[in-house]
């Protein structure tokens, strides 16, 4: 009986040491999905830029093209050199509204209330963050943001839809240095 138990244990030990063969990962290295996504985004970007350019031609306002990929004009410009634009960590107190690029109101200043934003330390959509960096206290600027500078593919999960270019009128009330 002792030999039988030993024999069974040895057999079980040998059988249990056999592990299943590892599966090789299945991967496709064509990049076709990424290539298609890049093409789709290029077409979307070109379409948005064309609609914004058309809008700019129809208005009698000289918009300035920013290096960051949006357009803006000053409703109220302050030419006092002693006033500075915000730096990292400065708190910007501002009001703004959000419209479609055709001017249909999405969020009013009353809806959004007065905002306090610590420059580059809090979350805010890219275009607005970059636009605030151009402004001084007392200035009002109207911005045209393509969707990738606004809420992009996801929208705001509320009133702003997917890939929606926006127009925002922003007034900086004050800038408090850090």
VEXTOR-840543 format. One record per residue (C-alpha): residue number from 1; residue in three letters; chain; x negated, y negated, z. Coordinates in pm, 1 decimal. Layout:
<nodes>
[node NUM; "ALA"; "A"; [X; Y; Z]];
...
</nodes>
This chain:
<nodes>
[node 1; "UNK"; "A"; [0.0; 0.0; 0.0]];
[node 2; "UNK"; "A"; [-288.2; -229.2; 81.9]];
[node 3; "UNK"; "A"; [-444.2; -170.7; -257.3]];
[node 4; "UNK"; "A"; [-112.3; -238.1; -429.3]];
[node 5; "UNK"; "A"; [-69.4; -574.1; -251.4]];
[node 6; "UNK"; "A"; [-424.0; -671.7; -338.9]];
[node 7; "UNK"; "A"; [-369.6; -570.0; -700.2]];
[node 8; "UNK"; "A"; [-46.0; -774.8; -724.9]];
[node 9; "UNK"; "A"; [-212.9; -1081.0; -567.7]];
[node 10; "UNK"; "A"; [-506.3; -1057.5; -811.2]];
[node 11; "UNK"; "A"; [-271.0; -1023.5; -1109.4]];
[node 12; "UNK"; "A"; [-58.0; -1319.7; -990.8]];
[node 13; "UNK"; "A"; [-370.6; -1529.5; -937.1]];
[node 14; "UNK"; "A"; [-492.4; -1457.1; -1288.1]];
[node 15; "UNK"; "A"; [-154.3; -1524.0; -1446.9]];
[node 16; "UNK"; "A"; [-99.8; -1846.5; -1252.3]];
[node 17; "UNK"; "A"; [-433.3; -1989.6; -1366.2]];
[node 18; "UNK"; "A"; [-312.0; -2003.0; -1723.9]];
[node 19; "UNK"; "A"; [-179.9; -2353.3; -1776.6]];
[node 20; "UNK"; "A"; [29.6; -2452.8; -2076.7]];
[node 21; "UNK"; "A"; [-161.4; -2604.3; -2362.1]];
[node 22; "UNK"; "A"; [-154.6; -2985.6; -2359.0]];
[node 23; "UNK"; "A"; [66.8; -3147.5; -2619.6]];
[node 24; "UNK"; "A"; [-98.6; -3390.4; -2853.0]];
[node 25; "UNK"; "A"; [63.0; -3734.0; -2865.9]];
[node 26; "UNK"; "A"; [273.4; -3815.8; -3165.0]];
[node 27; "UNK"; "A"; [174.5; -4153.7; -3295.2]];
[node 28; "UNK"; "A"; [220.6; -4338.5; -3618.1]];
[node 29; "UNK"; "A"; [-62.0; -4571.8; -3704.5]];
[node 30; "UNK"; "A"; [95.1; -4749.1; -3999.9]];
[node 31; "UNK"; "A"; [195.2; -5070.1; -3820.2]];
[node 32; "UNK"; "A"; [501.8; -5094.7; -4041.3]];
[node 33; "UNK"; "A"; [720.2; -5214.5; -3753.5]];
[node 34; "UNK"; "A"; [478.4; -5492.8; -3661.9]];
[node 35; "UNK"; "A"; [432.0; -5590.0; -4027.5]];
[node 36; "UNK"; "A"; [809.4; -5610.6; -4073.9]];
[node 37; "UNK"; "A"; [842.5; -5816.5; -3754.4]];
[node 38; "UNK"; "A"; [572.4; -6059.4; -3869.2]];
[node 39; "UNK"; "A"; [744.0; -6104.8; -4204.5]];
[node 40; "UNK"; "A"; [1082.4; -6155.8; -4039.2]];
[node 41; "UNK"; "A"; [937.6; -6420.5; -3806.1]];
[node 42; "UNK"; "A"; [760.6; -6599.8; -4092.7]];
[node 43; "UNK"; "A"; [1088.1; -6617.3; -4286.8]];
[node 44; "UNK"; "A"; [1277.1; -6739.7; -3979.8]];
[node 45; "UNK"; "A"; [1012.3; -7002.9; -3909.2]];
[node 46; "UNK"; "A"; [1015.3; -7123.6; -4270.9]];
[node 47; "UNK"; "A"; [1397.1; -7141.3; -4270.2]];
[node 48; "UNK"; "A"; [1403.1; -7342.1; -3945.2]];
[node 49; "UNK"; "A"; [1132.0; -7580.3; -4066.0]];
[node 50; "UNK"; "A"; [1320.5; -7634.1; -4392.3]];
[node 51; "UNK"; "A"; [1644.4; -7716.6; -4206.9]];
[node 52; "UNK"; "A"; [1459.6; -7954.2; -3972.9]];
[node 53; "UNK"; "A"; [1279.5; -8121.3; -4266.1]];
[node 54; "UNK"; "A"; [1616.4; -8164.8; -4440.9]];
[node 55; "UNK"; "A"; [1759.8; -8319.7; -4124.9]];
[node 56; "UNK"; "A"; [1462.2; -8556.6; -4098.3]];
[node 57; "UNK"; "A"; [1509.6; -8674.2; -4457.4]];
[node 58; "UNK"; "A"; [1878.8; -8748.5; -4395.8]];
[node 59; "UNK"; "A"; [1809.4; -8963.8; -4088.7]];
[node 60; "UNK"; "A"; [1657.5; -9309.0; -4106.5]];
[node 61; "UNK"; "A"; [1429.5; -9239.9; -3814.5]];
[node 62; "UNK"; "A"; [1054.4; -9185.5; -3831.7]];
[node 63; "UNK"; "A"; [993.5; -8866.7; -3639.5]];
[node 64; "UNK"; "A"; [639.4; -8785.6; -3531.6]];
[node 65; "UNK"; "A"; [516.2; -8429.9; -3594.8]];
[node 66; "UNK"; "A"; [339.1; -8300.9; -3286.0]];
[node 67; "UNK"; "A"; [34.4; -8077.0; -3298.8]];
[node 68; "UNK"; "A"; [236.0; -7826.3; -3095.8]];
[node 69; "UNK"; "A"; [492.9; -7762.1; -3369.2]];
[node 70; "UNK"; "A"; [788.6; -7987.1; -3283.2]];
[node 71; "UNK"; "A"; [905.2; -8334.2; -3387.2]];
[node 72; "UNK"; "A"; [995.2; -8636.4; -3177.0]];
[node 73; "UNK"; "A"; [1071.6; -9006.8; -3182.2]];
[node 74; "UNK"; "A"; [1080.9; -9270.1; -2911.1]];
[node 75; "UNK"; "A"; [1424.5; -9408.7; -2825.6]];
[node 76; "UNK"; "A"; [1248.3; -9625.3; -2567.2]];
[node 77; "UNK"; "A"; [868.3; -9655.1; -2575.5]];
[node 78; "UNK"; "A"; [660.8; -9808.1; -2296.2]];
[node 79; "UNK"; "A"; [341.7; -9974.6; -2418.6]];
[node 80; "UNK"; "A"; [195.1; -10050.0; -2076.2]];
[node 81; "UNK"; "A"; [-148.5; -9887.3; -2062.6]];
[node 82; "UNK"; "A"; [-155.3; -9864.6; -1683.6]];
[node 83; "UNK"; "A"; [123.8; -9604.1; -1688.2]];
[node 84; "UNK"; "A"; [-9.2; -9255.1; -1738.2]];
[node 85; "UNK"; "A"; [128.1; -8934.5; -1877.2]];
[node 86; "UNK"; "A"; [156.5; -8640.7; -1635.1]];
[node 87; "UNK"; "A"; [-134.9; -8410.8; -1553.1]];
[node 88; "UNK"; "A"; [-143.6; -8059.3; -1410.8]];
[node 89; "UNK"; "A"; [55.4; -8041.5; -1085.6]];
[node 90; "UNK"; "A"; [211.6; -8390.2; -1111.9]];
[node 91; "UNK"; "A"; [585.3; -8391.7; -1038.7]];
[node 92; "UNK"; "A"; [792.5; -8529.8; -1325.4]];
[node 93; "UNK"; "A"; [1143.9; -8651.4; -1242.9]];
[node 94; "UNK"; "A"; [1354.1; -8653.1; -1560.1]];
[node 95; "UNK"; "A"; [1698.0; -8621.7; -1715.9]];
[node 96; "UNK"; "A"; [1777.0; -8450.7; -2043.2]];
[node 97; "UNK"; "A"; [2050.1; -8307.9; -2258.1]];
[node 98; "UNK"; "A"; [2047.4; -8020.4; -2505.1]];
[node 99; "UNK"; "A"; [2215.6; -8023.8; -2846.8]];
[node 100; "UNK"; "A"; [2207.2; -7820.5; -3163.3]];
[node 101; "UNK"; "A"; [1993.4; -7981.4; -3432.4]];
[node 102; "UNK"; "A"; [2320.5; -8098.2; -3590.2]];
[node 103; "UNK"; "A"; [2398.6; -8296.3; -3274.3]];
[node 104; "UNK"; "A"; [2663.0; -8073.1; -3114.2]];
[node 105; "UNK"; "A"; [2634.1; -8095.5; -2735.6]];
[node 106; "UNK"; "A"; [2538.6; -7773.8; -2556.6]];
[node 107; "UNK"; "A"; [2442.5; -7908.6; -2211.7]];
[node 108; "UNK"; "A"; [2495.3; -8269.1; -2103.3]];
[node 109; "UNK"; "A"; [2275.2; -8460.9; -1858.3]];
[node 110; "UNK"; "A"; [2552.1; -8411.8; -1601.2]];
[node 111; "UNK"; "A"; [2543.9; -8034.5; -1656.3]];
[node 112; "UNK"; "A"; [2166.2; -8017.5; -1615.2]];
[node 113; "UNK"; "A"; [2137.0; -8280.3; -1339.7]];
[node 114; "UNK"; "A"; [1815.0; -8466.9; -1261.8]];
[node 115; "UNK"; "A"; [1515.9; -8232.6; -1273.4]];
[node 116; "UNK"; "A"; [1191.1; -8233.2; -1076.3]];
[node 117; "UNK"; "A"; [922.9; -8036.2; -1255.9]];
[node 118; "UNK"; "A"; [570.3; -7967.7; -1127.8]];
[node 119; "UNK"; "A"; [369.7; -7990.7; -1449.0]];
[node 120; "UNK"; "A"; [247.0; -7648.5; -1564.7]];
[node 121; "UNK"; "A"; [332.5; -7491.8; -1228.4]];
[node 122; "UNK"; "A"; [698.5; -7407.0; -1288.8]];
[node 123; "UNK"; "A"; [892.9; -7232.6; -1560.9]];
[node 124; "UNK"; "A"; [1045.9; -7450.2; -1830.6]];
[node 125; "UNK"; "A"; [1075.4; -7382.1; -2201.3]];
[node 126; "UNK"; "A"; [755.4; -7442.6; -2398.3]];
[node 127; "UNK"; "A"; [864.1; -7734.5; -2613.8]];
[node 128; "UNK"; "A"; [999.6; -7936.1; -2322.2]];
[node 129; "UNK"; "A"; [685.7; -7873.4; -2116.6]];
[node 130; "UNK"; "A"; [465.5; -7993.7; -2404.4]];
[node 131; "UNK"; "A"; [697.2; -8287.2; -2474.2]];
[node 132; "UNK"; "A"; [689.1; -8410.3; -2114.2]];
[node 133; "UNK"; "A"; [309.7; -8429.2; -2138.6]];
[node 134; "UNK"; "A"; [350.3; -8701.6; -2403.3]];
[node 135; "UNK"; "A"; [577.9; -8924.0; -2195.3]];
[node 136; "UNK"; "A"; [535.5; -9208.4; -1946.8]];
[node 137; "UNK"; "A"; [780.6; -9320.7; -1677.3]];
[node 138; "UNK"; "A"; [1071.9; -9514.7; -1827.7]];
[node 139; "UNK"; "A"; [1041.2; -9363.2; -2174.4]];
[node 140; "UNK"; "A"; [1321.7; -9186.4; -2356.9]];
[node 141; "UNK"; "A"; [1230.9; -8949.0; -2638.1]];
[node 142; "UNK"; "A"; [1440.5; -8732.7; -2870.2]];
[node 143; "UNK"; "A"; [1275.6; -8401.0; -2954.7]];
[node 144; "UNK"; "A"; [1352.1; -8148.2; -3229.2]];
[node 145; "UNK"; "A"; [1233.5; -7803.3; -3123.1]];
[node 146; "UNK"; "A"; [1224.0; -7500.3; -3354.1]];
[node 147; "UNK"; "A"; [1351.7; -7188.8; -3178.7]];
[node 148; "UNK"; "A"; [1005.4; -7055.3; -3091.4]];
[node 149; "UNK"; "A"; [940.1; -7377.0; -2894.6]];
[node 150; "UNK"; "A"; [1283.9; -7358.9; -2732.2]];
[node 151; "UNK"; "A"; [1446.4; -7037.9; -2606.2]];
[node 152; "UNK"; "A"; [1333.4; -6810.6; -2889.9]];
[node 153; "UNK"; "A"; [1479.2; -6470.2; -2955.5]];
[node 154; "UNK"; "A"; [1662.7; -6431.5; -2623.4]];
[node 155; "UNK"; "A"; [1833.6; -6768.9; -2594.5]];
[node 156; "UNK"; "A"; [1928.4; -6872.0; -2243.0]];
[node 157; "UNK"; "A"; [2171.9; -6580.2; -2198.6]];
[node 158; "UNK"; "A"; [2452.8; -6837.6; -2177.7]];
[node 159; "UNK"; "A"; [2526.7; -7113.0; -2431.2]];
[node 160; "UNK"; "A"; [2203.6; -7111.8; -2633.2]];
[node 161; "UNK"; "A"; [2198.1; -6830.8; -2883.0]];
[node 162; "UNK"; "A"; [1927.4; -6626.3; -3048.5]];
[node 163; "UNK"; "A"; [1668.2; -6816.5; -3255.2]];
[node 164; "UNK"; "A"; [1842.4; -7151.4; -3212.1]];
[node 165; "UNK"; "A"; [1651.1; -7474.7; -3287.0]];
[node 166; "UNK"; "A"; [1739.5; -7753.4; -3044.0]];
[node 167; "UNK"; "A"; [1751.0; -8129.6; -3008.8]];
[node 168; "UNK"; "A"; [1682.3; -8271.9; -2662.6]];
[node 169; "UNK"; "A"; [1699.0; -8631.2; -2546.2]];
[node 170; "UNK"; "A"; [1468.0; -8669.8; -2247.0]];
[node 171; "UNK"; "A"; [1421.8; -8965.9; -2008.9]];
[node 172; "UNK"; "A"; [1130.5; -8962.9; -1763.3]];
[node 173; "UNK"; "A"; [1231.4; -9146.6; -1447.2]];
[node 174; "UNK"; "A"; [904.9; -9114.0; -1254.1]];
[node 175; "UNK"; "A"; [579.0; -8924.9; -1230.8]];
[node 176; "UNK"; "A"; [436.8; -8850.7; -885.7]];
[node 177; "UNK"; "A"; [70.0; -8760.5; -883.1]];
[node 178; "UNK"; "A"; [-28.2; -8443.7; -699.1]];
</nodes>
